[in-house]
């Protein structure tokens, strides 16, 4: 009888320990349009913070592995006056811009934001939020 109660308790604890918010970001999470919202630049002493930007720059990720932007994919520029394209690989969280293919950009998710980590000597990042048309 004690074994049955212990087994039921373990099953119950296992069920309540599962949380629906424990989701893994999949390629489908990335698909869509993202708007540039903040930039992070660190002078090398760890004091960098994200600061808001005024920009119309967007990134659009398609399910076929392509990414397009109305600005440069190669840098953190806020300009949105020239288009650029590239590819992304969800398994390695990497963007490879066509205009600077040797500068792979690593992306990550932070909450509902997409953060691009540019290949800088000091940390430099761009934060994007999902754009709902």
Rosetta blueprint (number, residue, H / E / L):
1 X L
2 X H
3 X H
4 X H
5 X H
6 X H
7 X H
8 X H
9 X H
10 X H
11 X H
12 X H
13 X H
14 X H
15 X H
16 X H
17 X H
18 X L
19 X L
20 X L
21 X L
22 X L
23 X L
24 X L
25 X L
26 X L
27 X H
28 X H
29 X H
30 X H
31 X L
32 X E
33 X E
34 X E
35 X E
36 X E
37 X E
38 X E
39 X E
40 X E
41 X E
42 X L
43 X L
44 X L
45 X L
46 X L
47 X L
48 X L
49 X L
50 X E
51 X E
52 X E
53 X L
54 X L
55 X L
56 X L
57 X L
58 X E
59 X E
60 X E
61 X E
62 X L
63 X L
64 X L
65 X L
66 X E
67 X E
68 X E
69 X E
70 X L
71 X L
72 X L
73 X L
74 X L
75 X L
76 X L
77 X L
78 X L
79 X L
80 X L
81 X L
82 X L
83 X L
84 X E
85 X E
86 X E
87 X E
88 X E
89 X E
90 X L
91 X L
92 X L
93 X L
94 X E
95 X E
96 X E
97 X E
98 X L
99 X L
100 X L
101 X L
102 X L
103 X L
104 X L
105 X E
106 X E
107 X E
108 X E
109 X E
110 X E
111 X L
112 X L
113 X E
114 X E
115 X E
116 X E
117 X E
118 X L
119 X L
120 X L
121 X L
122 X L
123 X L
124 X E
125 X E
126 X E
127 X E
128 X E
129 X E
130 X E
131 X L
132 X L
133 X L
